[in-house]
Every structure is written in C-alpha cells, then in structure tokens.
Amino acid sequence: MNAVFSRGFKADLVREEARYAEISERLSGDFHERVAGLVREVIKWKGGDHVGPHGFPCRRAKPFPFYI
C-alpha cells in the first residue's frame, strides 16, 4: 500500500529532522526511523492504538513529543 502524505506533514517532518540534526545526526536518524515505523504500524492496523489530545486515533512517537 502506498501512503500519501500532506505537504504539511512532509514540511513538519523535514523541519523537525533538521532541528534534531542540529543537536545530533544520530538523534535525527532515530527520529526519522521512529516516525517511519509508526507510519507503517498505523497503515497496517488502520489507525492508532489510542485517541490523542487532538481527538484522532494515533500513536505516540516516544521519546519524541509527537503523535502520528
């Protein structure tokens, strides 16, 4: 299955990866891998495992402060 991401999602992802890269390349890579893994899980299970503060089913990108 191919996922289609909004421009906003892509822009947010690039911005946050760059922000984490300023701290550490490894941290940026960890963030990217965590998001990619969560996206695969959300697609596989057709949603998240709980409802986030925004009211939508999601998964938390622990230890990062984001919901996917």
Secondary structure as UniProt FT lines:
FT   HELIX           7..23
FT   HELIX           25..45
FT   STRAND          50..51
FT   TURN            53..54
FT   STRAND          57..58
FT   TURN            62..63
//
